[in-house]
C-alpha cells in the first residue's frame, strides 16, 4: 500500500528526516511513536503528500502502486482528495457549517453531486453514532463528537489510507478509547490502511505494528 525509500527532509542545516525507509501493507494499522522532535509529523505530512521530501536521486514514495513524487501539483491534489484521508489532533472543522456540511466538503471538492455527497455523509454519521447530531455546528458538539465528525469527513471519499496525527491528543480518556476502538472497527469494515502518529501508548500498543522514531530515523 505504502512504500517509502530514502526519505530525507532538511530545513536549512537541520536534518529532520534521515534516509527513512518503510513499507506498510494494505489494511494495516501502524503507529509511529517517539519523542517530540523525532520527525514523526514531518514524515506523516510527506507520506500524506502535504509536504515533499528533500531531493535525492534514490528517494521514492508509492501509494497504491502510484509514484506520487512524479505528480504535478494538480495531479497530487486530485490524488490526495481521492485516495487519502486526514485526521488531526484538532478536528479542523469549519465552525460556520453543520456536521453534515463539514463531512460533505471533500466530496464536493471531488465533484460528487450534493445529493450523493449528503447520502454518503448521512450514512457515515449514522455509522459513527451521530445520526441525531448531523445538523449541529461544531460548537454544539462535544470533543469526542467533533472528532468523529472529522473521521467521517476523512472517510467520505473512500480513501485507501487514513493518516492521523495525534488524533486523540485533545480528548478525555473515555473519548480517546472510543476513538481508538473506532479505528479498528473502520479498518475491519472498510479495509482502510491507518498510519497514526501518537504519544498514546495504549493506542500504539493496539496497532498491528509500532514504528519508533528518534532523531529523524526509524529505529525499529
N, C-alpha and C positions, 0 to 999 in steps of 0.2 A: 504493500500500500504506500509506504513512505520509505524512500531510501535517500540518505544524505551522505555525501562523501567530501571530506576535506573542507569543512565549513570553517571559515575564518572571518572574524569581524574586528576591524581596527577603527578606533576613534582617535585620530591623530597618532600619538605614540602609544596609546592604551590598547593593548591586545585583549579584547573581551572574549573572543572565541578562538581556540587554537586547534585547528585540524580536527574538528569534531566529525565523527562518523557514527551513523546509526541506521538501523533497519527496523521498521515497525510493520507488523503483519496486519492484514485486514481483520477487523473485529477485535483487535487487542485494545485493552485499556492500559496505557502506560503512564506511570507517574514519573515526573522529573523533580528530583529533590536536591537540596544543597543549601548552603548558607547564602545570605543576601550578598549580591555582587558576584555570584559564581558564573553568571551568564545565562541563567535559565530563561528569563523572559526574552532576552535578545535572541536566543535560539528558537524559542516558540514563535516570535514575530517573523523570523526568517523562514521557518518552515511553513508558516501561515501566509506567506507572500506579502506581509505588511512591511517588510524591510528586505534588503538584499545583502548577501554576503560580500565581503571584500573580495576583489577579483583574484582568482588563482586559476591557472590553466587546468588543474585537476578537480576543481570544485564542481559537484553535480548535485541536483535535487530533483528527484522524480516523485510525483504523487499520482496514483492511478496510472502508472506507466507513462506519464507525460512529463517531459523535461520543462519544468516551469521557468528555468533560467533562460530559455530560448524565446519566451513570450515577449511581445511588445506590451506596453503599459495597458493598452486597450484589451488585448487578449488576456492579460493577467487579471484585470478587473472582472472580466466575464467568467474566467475560470474560478476565481475566488467566490463570486456570487453563486455559482452552480455547484461547486464541489466542497466548499469549506464553510464551517460554521464556527462562530466565536462566542465564548462566554468569558466575561471579565469579572474581576472582584467586585467592581461597582457596576451594577447592571446596565448602565448606559442607556436606559430607556428615555425616550423623549417625553418630557413632562406634560406637554400640551395634548398628547394623544392618549387614547384609551389603550388598555392591554391588547385588545383585538387589533387596533390600528398599528401599534408598535410591532406586533408579530408579523403583520402583513407587509411591512416596508421592504424586506429583502425580496419578497415575491413580486412586488410592484416593480422593483429595480430590474428583476429578471423578466419583465414583460408578461407576467401572468395576469389574466383578467381579474377585475375586482371581485367578481362572483366566485371564481375558482380560488383566489387567494383567501378570501374570507371563509370559504368552505373548509380549506385545509387548516386555517388558523383556528377555527372553532373546534375542529376535530382534535388538534394538538392541545388546546387549552382544556378541553374536556378530559383528554387522556391524563393531563397533568393536575387534574382536580381543581380547575379554575373556571368551570362552566358558569358559575354564578358571579364571577369577578371580571369577566371579559370587557364589560363596558365601564369599568372603573379606571381612573387615571392612576399613575404610579404613586402619587402622594396619598392615595386612598387604600393602598395595599401594604401589607407587612413586608419586612425584608425578605422573608422566605418566598412570599408570593411574587415579589418583584423579580427575584432571581429565577423562579420557574417561568415567568413570562419571558425572561431573557433566554432561557433554554428553548422555549417554543419558537422564539424568533430565530435561534441558531438552527433549528430543525426544519423550518418552513420549506426550504428548497431541497430537502432530502440530500444533504451533503454527504460525501464519502467519509469525511473526517471532521471531528469537532476538536478545536483547540481551546483549552480552558486555562486561564491564568488566575491562580488563587481564587477559584470560583466560590469557595465557602469562607473566605477570609473575613468577610464582613457580616457573617451570620452567627446567630446564637447556636449553641451546641446541638439542640434538637433539630433546628432547620438545616444545619450543616449535615447532620446524619441522614436526614431525609433526602437532601440533595445528592449525597454520595451514593445512597442506595438507588436513587433515580438513574444515575449514570449507567449502572449495570443493568437495570431494567430496560433502559433505552437500547443499550448495546444488544441485549438478547432479543428485543422486539424488532429493531430496525437494522441491526448488523453494522452499526457505525463503529469507526475506529475513534478512540478518545486518547488525546495526548494532553496530560494535565500537569501544569506546574503547581506545586503545592508545598506549604510548610506543615500541612496537617498530616501527622504521622499515621493516623488511623486511615485516612483516605489512601495514602501512599501504600500502606500495607494491604489494602483491599485490592489494589491493582494487580493485573496479570504479571506485570513486570515493573521494577523500580530502577530508574537510572539516576545515579548520583553524580552531581557536577561539583567541581571545585576548581577555582581559578581558570575558568574558561574551558575546562576539559571534562569529558565523561570518564569517571574513574572506576565505574563498574557497570 
